[in-house]
């Protein structure tokens, strides 16, 4: 029995809009995150995932039902959910005796798994435990990475890239100082990543620039790196490839200094200053001696040219 693959065209306007929404774009929208609960979970890891979901809203969706999913054994169910909800990031809360309070974070490329990391949650303190004012919803956070492991270790470097992908939002061209409200700090210590969340306070100072203070708002957790499943270098390079239309063409003879001032270099050919038309005024008129000298030079040049032509013709006849 042969199966014929057919392309079924949408019959309603709603179906057409759904297909157009899933089509690739030059500049993609903010990446959506799906949050799952495993078949067995603990309250600690579920609360921590809900806190991360609150920080990522509205670019996240929480699945209410429990799912019998083990990502490191079988990823196909998560891939189907990500295709259905048009999401490229996911988090799943798990718990068992061997790996208690387990949180798995991952991302997709072309609807298949790209990278995935598993963390154990320790020393957790949630958003509700900090009895202070919280940040506004949808704020783009500042990400701070501390520790040499993020630069020297290949695995931690890829985890850093995963965190950037997980918590970034739409790209911005201009930054408003009052819009900087949230800081996420990641500190790599041995096999742990210390996650801290702060609210930025702008205090009065003696100058125009305000004094910056940080106030911890939660969540706070120590993430133990347990297992990772990372893409190969070729696949990761292909996933980071940008379209040709978005690449900025380099302009020749143009440079920018440290202050952002652009400098251009213009190449001008040799110029005969005597033949340049200047402003007509009596003081710049040529005298009779200059005119006679110019005529003499012109006649000499014409005689030299005629002699050269005559010489070439005689050489060719011989």
Secondary structure, DSSP 4 states (H G I P E B T S, - for coil): -------PPP-SHHHHHHHHHHS--SS--PPPEEEEEESS--HHHHHHHHHHHHHHTTSEEEEEEEE---TTT--HHHHHHHHHHT-SEEEEEE--SSS-SEEEEEEEETTEEEEEEEEEEEEEE-GGGS-S--PPTTPPPEEEEESTHHHH-HHHHHHHHHHHHHH--S--SS--GGG--EEEEEEEETTEEEEEEEEEEEE--SSSSPEEEEEE-S-EEEEEEEEEE---HHHHHHHTPPPGGGSPPPPTTEEE-TTS-EEE--------GGGS-----GGGSPPHHHHHHHHHHHHHHHHHHHHHHHHHHHHHH-
